[in-house]
Each structure stands twice: as C-alpha cells, then as structure tokens.
Amino acid sequence: MLAKLHRSGELTAVWVPDAAHEAMRDLVRARATAMRVLGKARQHLQGFLLRHGRIYAGKRGDSGLSSLAHHGALRSSSEPNRSAGLHSCSDRAEARVDCLTKRIEELAPQWSMTPFVEAVQAMRGVAFIVAVTVVAEVGDFSRFDNPRQLMAFLGLVPSEHSSGATIRRGGITKAGNALARRALIEGAWTYRIQARVSRKLHDRNERLPQAIRDIAWKAQVRLCGLYRRLSAAGKPKVIVTTAIAREMVGFLWAIARQVQLGPAA
C-alpha cells in the first residue's frame, strides 16, 4: 500500500532533524522551561516581600523583577532569616538560564541553521533567542510552499466551525508549535512603537544582504501601521499582537526563502 501511495504521489515527505538540530532544539526548550521556573521563583519572592511591606519605591521597567536595580533593592530590603531560601531559588534559576543561554550562543556558530538565525534577526522583535527558538522549532522552511502553511504549523490561523453553508471563524487554532508561537507573540509587542531602526537592529542588519533588509523594513512599516489601525478600531491588545505575530510569520518565510535562494536572488 505504501508503494502504491508513493507511486501515485499521495505521500507527504516528513522532514527529519539531524542530531545537531535536535541538540539545539533541546537546549532551546530547556531554556524556555528554566525561564518559566525563574519567573515563578521571582513571583514567590515578590509576593513574600509584599506581604511583609517590602515595596520597591524606584522606577520599574517593563522587565519588572528582571531589572538589576529592582532585584538588588529587594534583596537588600528583605530580612535574611525569612527570605534566604527564596533568594537562593531565584539565584539558582537565574544561573541556569544564563548557563543555557551561553551554551546556545556557543553552539550556534556550528549549527547548519545559523544563516537563517542571522537573517531573521533583521526583523524587529526577533533578537537572537527568539530567532534561535523559531528556527529550531520550525526547522526546514522549504517544506512550506507558502506562508499560510507556516502560519498553520504555528497555530496562528483562525479556527473554523462549519456546518453546511454556515461558516464561523473563531480564535487561533493553537494547534501548532506553542514555544515558537509564544516567542513570536512576545516579539509582536515591539510593533506598538513607530517604525524606526534602533542601534541594536542596525548592528544586526549591517552584514545582511540588501534584499533581506528591504523585507525587514517593509515588514516593520506594515506591521507598525497595522498595530495602530487595529488598536484604533478598539481591538483588544492580545488580539492585535496575535494578528501581528501571524503577519510576522509571512515575512520570516520570505526572509528564509531569500537565504535558501542565495545571494544571487
């Protein structure tokens, strides 16, 4: 039966990652788990300090407890005999995240998918960790004939409930890769700010081909405008960022295609 299906062209090829790719993917997933543990440890520490009236009076950035000033102030203001264990848990979790991040950075130059990692960093909101996460989870971009297939793989397309001539659209399917989807949605928040090329983004793009930089800038202009339009229409922010993440996938697919075609393209 398999031979007959193969002869008729009804079998779909499955991409099988090599050992190096599996190792990188395992590291990325281990780091994601360590990040969740770190976040939980910091929540426990913050809750303990708040219960005892230890409130940080300084300015907090978007990172909250990940701010070094905030974390240091909480440590110095707490009573050692009560919070030593919570601080120790937070420190161990943070050390594990740093260790895994360093290991990913060390292995990246030897990885066959590194050209894709460097290229997709041309996108705003796709720094090194997000790029490695997406590439490690997606793998071979060439197995997707169009961006919609990649969007469906990541679970970012709307669900559908159909009965006869009635078609109802729902939220995203979430049927795809949760880790890559979460990384993209986190990156989508950066498009709430007006389109511009920051210093970090400029440094990442400096060595990339002009074709890739053009795609990334086109994406930034389009997605920043889309964010403003959807927000002005009264859409909830979570829906806006999900829509932005879905659009980001299309541009990531286009950049990956440029890498596969080579400089001549």
Steps between C-alpha positions, in 0.01 A plus 500: 500500500782740583665424165176570317445827686858605430461421129183709481666791680260493794766476772630812670869514580588552866800711596727319746737720705861390538676451834636856512158648439342282768772607744432868433124447528546321833707791630239753387221305670706456816560875512129569454426270793769670709346839420163385630664372819684831539181698455322291761790538746498876458123512549537308826773739616300808406187365669694429819648849510165666431338307784765641734471856373824494304403707195751621242452877469714551192400498136426165344546430133303256291716218634385546861707280727745426221628854548834476680429811708161371605633153579789643702272730699269212587794292613640772725163591649397148595579333829762226448346253743166510316584527132836325465338192351295697249805701393698178462232346276490813286880507471520134398228543240670810360835322486343211307347738246836674455679167460257376234510833315880490493493141374263595218729786401799264497332238281334744259807560275530123437131456418395453138198730554709794618457692168124494560545614860711796389263591217174500696658729759454773241139510621404729783410300812708202387823514698740207539300283742171551314675426170661180630171389653300549180761342273559205734128426524415558133806329354502482122307798365500357147238240594242778511389601152347827617480712817147380581628147552761628745236707681285188535800301625546756776129502588454868414212461253134545603302192592191413301167342593301411190162337453354496153512851357568653843861588578606641834850628569643477849826568678833361386527123489802474733552164331859571406826552680426684824858606578563670165152655506557648845839641397349670196211648696746642753697652213183645349468744793793701362289615204286722721777761462546703183714343227868578544840331491653490846873468559471132590291427192744693282791295633314175432416605143836645408643178350179372343419523127297798384211279390453369854526849649237624256261223605558579867435872452189432294379273780566765764311772313207272429474348847537827689220643289289189552547523876379861502199425280386202703549685828306800367219262404469399865642150468638348825877512520532122519313468169710775344830339597382160378410651164840668485673169582311330216613769256856470631502134397441597138801731497715243681409248230601751232835564670566126537426458130760766418757306706417178315522665158837651584661839428427474128126532569 
